[in-house]
Amino acid sequence: MGTDLHGFIECRWDRWLDEDDRIWSRAIDLAHLYNGRSYVAFGSLFGVRDTTSFRPLADHRGLPSDASREALADFESWGSCASGASWITWAELEAANWEEIANEVDDCVHEYRRNPDGTWEMHGRNSGLTRFAELSGFTDHDGLYHAGRICAEGTEWPDGDRLFRIGRLRRKDAVPDRDWAPVWSVMRTLATLHGDDSVRLVVWFDA
């Protein structure tokens, strides 16, 4: 059984109140913005499932003591099925080093596509596996899906304007914009109104 992510984006407003009186309110349910399941992303952000590739940005902090009523009610409705609760502010996400390199070689083969200017851009992990099988000669499940365990770091399979390579992820590749851009866009917009420290992502996982 897999592990999925749940939670809310919250913002703290009532700017005219004293700091101690300002409350956190639900902005949007995370399910409206993110419906993926990437363990390397969960690990990079919150230390869940993948605990070796990166130092988590917000490791098991628990539910905030001042969580919004909606977040608290939803979290409590999961009972013992909820685990790994944590939170992270937009300020922390903005300050993160997204170019940071993983601690170990990725199990998955990386597919790159050539840009018009000749540079290579990562397209996906374990993507294009039909073509990768033709290039690499791998036919078994481990060879195709866990090539990084078999081949040395830096091994490449050129394919015209496409390239398959064994290597390490950057943090921004582990948490790719193609999956997370809607989340970041909403948080960024709210931060322009309420401040970077007054917007946060509150999450938990199903056990």
Secondary structure, DSSP 4 states (H G I P E B T S, - for coil): ----EEEEEEEE--TTS-GGG--EEEEEEGGGT-----HHHHHHHH-SS--SSS--SS-S--S-TT--HHHHHHHHHTGGGEEEEEEEEHHHHHHS-TTPBPSS--SSPEEEEE-TTS-EEEEEES-SHHHHHHHH---SHHHHH-HHHHSPTT-EEEETTEEEE----BHHHHS-HHHHHHHHHHHHHHHHHH-GGGEEEEEEEE-
